[in-house]
Amino acid sequence: MTPSTLEVVNTVAQVGLFLATVGLVYIAYYQVNKIREQSNADFIARLNREFFYENETNPGILQAIEEHRPLFKNAGGNFSDYQIHAYLRYFEMIERFIASGIVRIELVDEMFGGYIARAWENPEIKKYVDEIRSNKKDKRYFEHFEQLAKRILDIEKRSRV
């Protein structure tokens, strides 16, 4: 028994429809990824702008850390506990964005990596984090900042020649 012309046309149409559907799914997937990449770039640019240009305190803290100067007012620095706390919470927030898939670690590393790592390595900041954890009897304080800093330090370590 040979298939009728109608059956052949129907089969060809189904195969064509299937191929068109697969093609459209591929195009949609590609477009969604492009939109995600653009969204990541826009988001990291906004984080960068907020951190460096819209916050008057952060550049001073960065500079003090880089120059190994005291941070806290009670230790001869220029910054209150609240200002340092807000600075570290910004990095906590960024880690939560990474964990949620909102932004990629690679972009964060490029824009903030060195600042995050140097903050974590700073003895005053480590002491501050330890004191908060001890006073609050809760080891979770700044755990996301710590996790992010350790990931950044690991990336730095792997990239050294």
URZI-V962681 format. One record per residue. RES is the residue in three letters. OMEGA is omega in radians with two decimals (999 if undefined). BURIAL is + if it has 9 or more other ideal C-beta (glycine too) atoms within 8 Angstrom, else -. D_LAST is the distance of its C-alpha to the last C-alpha in Angstrom with 1 decimal. Layout:
res: {RES;RES}
omega: {OMEGA;OMEGA}
burial: {BURIAL;BURIAL}
d_last: {D_LAST;D_LAST}
//
This chain:
res: {MET;THR;PRO;SER;THR;LEU;GLU;VAL;VAL;ASN;THR;VAL;ALA;GLN;VAL;GLY;LEU;PHE;LEU;ALA;THR;VAL;GLY;LEU;VAL;TYR;ILE;ALA;TYR;TYR;GLN;VAL;ASN;LYS;ILE;ARG;GLU;GLN;SER;ASN;ALA;ASP;PHE;ILE;ALA;ARG;LEU;ASN;ARG;GLU;PHE;PHE;TYR;GLU;ASN;GLU;THR;ASN;PRO;GLY;ILE;LEU;GLN;ALA;ILE;GLU;GLU;HIS;ARG;PRO;LEU;PHE;LYS;ASN;ALA;GLY;GLY;ASN;PHE;SER;ASP;TYR;GLN;ILE;HIS;ALA;TYR;LEU;ARG;TYR;PHE;GLU;MET;ILE;GLU;ARG;PHE;ILE;ALA;SER;GLY;ILE;VAL;ARG;ILE;GLU;LEU;VAL;ASP;GLU;MET;PHE;GLY;GLY;TYR;ILE;ALA;ARG;ALA;TRP;GLU;ASN;PRO;GLU;ILE;LYS;LYS;TYR;VAL;ASP;GLU;ILE;ARG;SER;ASN;LYS;LYS;ASP;LYS;ARG;TYR;PHE;GLU;HIS;PHE;GLU;GLN;LEU;ALA;LYS;ARG;ILE;LEU;ASP;ILE;GLU;LYS;ARG;SER;ARG;VAL}
omega: {3.14;-3.13;3.11;3.12;3.14;3.12;3.13;3.13;3.13;3.13;3.12;3.13;3.13;3.10;3.11;3.11;3.11;-3.14;3.10;3.12;3.11;3.11;3.13;3.08;3.12;3.13;3.12;3.12;3.12;-3.13;3.11;3.11;3.09;3.11;3.11;3.12;3.13;3.12;3.08;-3.12;3.11;-3.11;-3.13;3.07;3.10;3.08;3.12;-3.14;3.13;-3.04;-3.00;-2.97;-3.10;3.12;-3.06;-3.06;-3.01;3.13;3.10;3.10;3.10;-3.09;3.12;3.12;-3.11;-3.12;3.12;3.07;3.07;-3.13;-2.98;3.14;-3.11;3.10;3.13;3.13;-3.07;-2.96;3.12;3.05;-3.12;-3.12;3.11;3.12;3.14;3.11;-3.14;3.12;3.09;3.12;3.04;-3.13;3.14;3.13;3.11;3.08;3.10;-3.11;-3.14;3.14;-3.12;-3.14;-3.09;3.13;-3.12;3.11;3.12;3.13;-3.13;-3.05;-2.99;-2.96;-3.12;-3.13;3.12;-3.12;-3.12;3.09;-3.12;-3.13;-3.09;-3.08;3.12;-3.14;3.09;3.12;3.13;3.13;3.12;-3.14;3.11;3.14;-3.14;-3.13;-3.13;-3.09;-3.09;-3.10;-3.09;3.14;3.13;3.12;-3.13;3.03;3.13;3.14;-3.13;-3.14;-3.14;3.07;3.13;3.12;3.09;3.09;3.11;-3.10;-3.12;-3.08;3.11;-3.13;999}
burial: {-;-;-;-;-;-;-;+;-;-;+;-;-;-;-;-;-;-;-;-;-;-;-;-;-;-;-;-;-;-;-;-;-;-;-;-;-;-;-;+;+;-;+;+;-;-;+;+;+;+;+;+;-;-;+;-;+;+;+;+;+;+;+;+;+;-;-;-;-;-;+;+;-;-;-;-;+;-;+;-;-;-;+;+;-;+;+;+;+;+;+;+;-;+;+;+;+;+;-;-;-;-;+;-;-;-;+;+;+;-;+;+;+;-;+;+;+;+;+;+;-;+;-;+;+;+;-;+;+;-;-;+;+;-;-;-;-;-;-;-;+;+;-;+;+;+;+;+;+;+;+;+;+;-;+;+;-;-;-;-;-}
d_last: {71.3;69.2;67.4;69.2;67.8;67.3;65.2;63.0;62.6;61.8;59.1;57.5;57.6;55.9;53.1;52.7;52.6;50.1;47.8;48.3;47.4;44.2;43.3;44.1;42.1;39.0;39.6;40.1;36.9;35.0;36.7;36.1;32.3;32.4;34.5;32.1;29.1;31.3;32.4;28.9;28.1;31.4;31.0;27.6;29.1;32.0;30.0;28.1;31.4;33.0;30.3;29.7;33.1;35.8;35.1;35.9;34.4;30.8;29.6;31.1;29.5;26.1;26.7;28.0;25.0;22.6;25.0;25.4;29.2;31.6;32.0;35.2;38.6;39.8;36.9;37.4;35.3;36.7;36.2;38.4;37.6;38.5;36.1;33.1;34.4;34.5;31.0;29.6;32.0;30.5;27.2;29.3;31.0;27.8;26.8;30.2;29.9;26.7;28.6;31.6;29.7;30.7;27.3;23.9;21.0;18.7;21.2;21.5;17.8;17.8;21.0;21.0;17.8;17.0;20.7;21.1;18.4;19.6;23.1;22.6;21.0;24.0;26.5;29.5;28.5;27.8;31.2;32.8;31.6;32.7;36.1;36.7;36.0;38.3;41.0;41.2;40.8;38.4;34.8;34.3;34.1;30.8;29.5;28.2;26.4;24.9;23.9;22.3;20.4;19.1;18.1;16.2;14.5;13.5;12.2;10.2;8.9;8.1;6.4;3.8;0.0}
//
